[in-house]
Amino acid sequence: MTERQPTGQDNLENRERPLAGKVALITGSSRDIGAEIAKALAIEGVNIVGNYRNKKKRADEIQETLRSFGVTSEFVQADITNEDDRKKLKETTENLSGGKLDILVLNASGPSADINVTAANSLVDKFLPIMPRGSIIVLMQSVPGHFEPQLNKLNMIPEFYRQTAKAKHEGEESLRSRMKEFKENGISFIVVCPPEVSDTANMKVFKRYDALISDKHAKISEMLGLPNAVTKEQVGKRVAELLKRKDLPTGYVELFNIFLKASPHCVRQNRKLKQARY
């Protein structure tokens, strides 16, 4: 049987959808930002593995939406802080993909190091061996989490969010410490750091804790020269756009209007925040 040769149309489609056929694991993907990332990648032809904690009906609905885009999708009930559940996620991914993972999106987070540091790094440990060269790890971060040391000094982080910001910052730094390892394995690492994502369930909860939370976010964004707010759909689309780019070295941070070369001291590249610190 003669092997089919690529046509001009095939080449055009490959250029238009360079992510098609890849496999992504997105933690916390049954709602809000995680679900929007999953949708944006599925539209680009990426097969999706996701997890949910306890709301199977919601996860099933997202899964069906993803499959409607013509991709394969499997959602697993899994707590990423649990080793047995992490094994289950890996087994599901290998079964879906034939033994590889191209994109790992660390979206799930919380107020402790258990999820932001231990679970995130354990997932990396588990999946790195099946990630081919050219794969990418994406950490979903928050502005207060990324800039936590500086904003904490300025007393600009809302009281209820300080523990979470600290844990998220520790998680990011723990992954940054592995960038040499990532490079040696041909794996890219980027941080996606949106400002306030106004239409998430989390924001509704935050406003119950602090009625002025949006005003406080706006002050931080103004100081940093960032947009005041974005939508979860915009975040999902931006992640998809970033994954298609070939010019982002390991360690870049996406702040939704500028790129900063990520390092423990990348904040110094932002003049406004540097001035505010002193």
Residue, then its C-alpha position, 0 to 999 in steps of 0.5 A: m500500500t502506497e503511503r499517502q504523501p502530504t498535500g499542499q492543503d495538509n501543509l497549510e493546515n499544519r501551519e495554521r494549527p501547529l498544535a494539532g495532534k498534541v496531548a495536554l494535561i491541564t490540572g483543575s480543568s473542569r471549570d473557570i480558567g482551566a476549562e477555558i484553556a482546555k477549550a482553546l487548546a481543543i479548538e487548536g486540535v490538542n487532545i486533552v486530559g483533565n481532572y476534577r475533584n468531585k463534580k463529575k457532571r460539570a467535568d462530563e459537560i466540559q469533556e463533551t464540549l472538547r470532544s465536539f471540537g474533534v479531539t480526544s478528551e478524558f477527565v479523571q477524578a483525581d486529587i493532585t496532592n494524592e500520589d495514587d491519583r497522580k499515578k491514575l492521571k499518568e496512566t490515563t494520559e499514556n493510554l490516550s496518547g500512546g505514552k507521551l505528553d506534550i503540554l503540562v498546564l499546572n493550573a490547579s492551586g490553593p493556599s498551601a505548599d501541598i498543592n503549589v509546591t509538592a503536588a506541582n513538582s511531583l506531577v513534573d517528576k511523574f510526567l517529565p520522563i514521557m515528555p519529548r524534547g520540545s514539550i512545554i510546562v505552563l504554570m498558571q500564576s497570579v499577579p500577587g503570587h508572582f510579585e508576592p515579596q514586593l507587594n507584601k512589603l508594600n502591604m498591597i496584597p489583600e489579607f485573605y489572599r496573603q497565604t495563597a500568594k505566598a504559596k503560589h510564589e513558593g511554587e513558582e520559585s520551586l519550578r524555576s529552580r529546575m529550569k536547568e533540568f528542563k533545558e537539559n531535557g529540551i523542555s520549555f517552562i513559561v509562567v502565565c500571569p493574568p491580572e484579575v480574571s473578572d468572571t471566575a467563581n473565585m472572584k465571586v468568592f473573593k468579593r465575599y471576603d473583601a468587597l474592595i478586592s477589584d479596586k485593590h487589584a486595579k491599584i496593583s495593575e495600574m502600578l505595574g502598567l497592566p490591564n485592570a482585568v481580563t476574562k477567563e476566555q481571554v486567558g485561555k486564548r492567550v495560553a493557546e497563542l503562547l504555545k504556538r510561539k517558538d520565540l519564548p525561551t524558558g523562563y518567560v512570564e506573560l503579563f498580558n501586555i508585556f513579557l518579562k524575562a523570568s527570574p527571581h529578580c524579574v520584577r526589577q525590569n518593571r520600573k514602576l514597581k522598582q520605584a515603588r519598592y523604594 
